[in-house]
C-alpha cells in the first residue's frame, strides 16, 4: 500500500468520497504509521474526527511512508 501511485489514488478517492467511505484503508494506514507518526495514526483511526483532520493525517502518513521508502532505497534495502 505504500507505493506513490497507490497513496495518490487513495488521496484522490478520499478527497472525492470523504474519509468515512475509505475507513478500512485509513485504519490500515494508521497501523502502518503508528510508530513513526502517532498523531497522524490516531487521527486516521478516529472515525469521529473532522474530515479535514483525517485528510491532513493522510497527507502526513503518506509523506512518512514515502520518505521511509526513499531512505530504504538509498541504503539498498528492498522496499
N, C-alpha and C positions, 0 to 999 in steps of 0.2 A: 504493500500500500504506500510505500514511501517514494515511488518514482515521481519525478517532477510532473509528468503528464497526468498521473493518477491524482495527485494532490490538486493540481489545477482544475481538473474535471470536477472533483468533489467541491472545490470552492465555487465553481460556476453553478453547480446544482444547488448548493446551499443558498447562494445568492438569489437564485430564481425561485426555489421552493420553500425556503426557510429552513432553519436548523432542525426543527422538530421532524420534518419529513425525512431527514437523514440521520436520525438519532442513533441508530445502530452503528453507523460508520463513525460518528463523532465519539461514541462510547469506546469503540475500538481504538481510535486515535488517542483518546485520553489515556488509555492504558499504556500505549507506546511511549508517551512523553512524561509520564508521572514523575520519573526520577530526574529528568533534566529541566522540565518546565511545570512544576507542580501547580502553579496558579492557573496556567492555561488548561492543564488537565482537569482541574476542579471545575472550571467554567464550562469546558466541553461536556463534562459528565452531568452538569446541573440542568435538568430539563426546565426548571423554573427561571433560569437566568434569562435576562432580556436577549432578544435575537442579536442585537448589536454586540453584546458581550461575547456570545458564543462565536459569532463570525470573527471577531478580533482574536479570540483564542485559537480559532482555526488557522488564522494567519501566523500567529506566534508558533503554534505547534508545527506547521508546515516549514517555517524557517528553521526551527530547531532540527527537524528531521533532515532537511536538505543540507544544512550546514554539517551535520554529522556524517552524511553520506560523502560529502565533499572532502571532509577531513580523512575519512577512511580511504578514499580513493588515492589521496596524496600519500598515505602511508603504505599503500599497496595492499590494503585489506579488501577482500572481495565483498561487495555490497549487494 
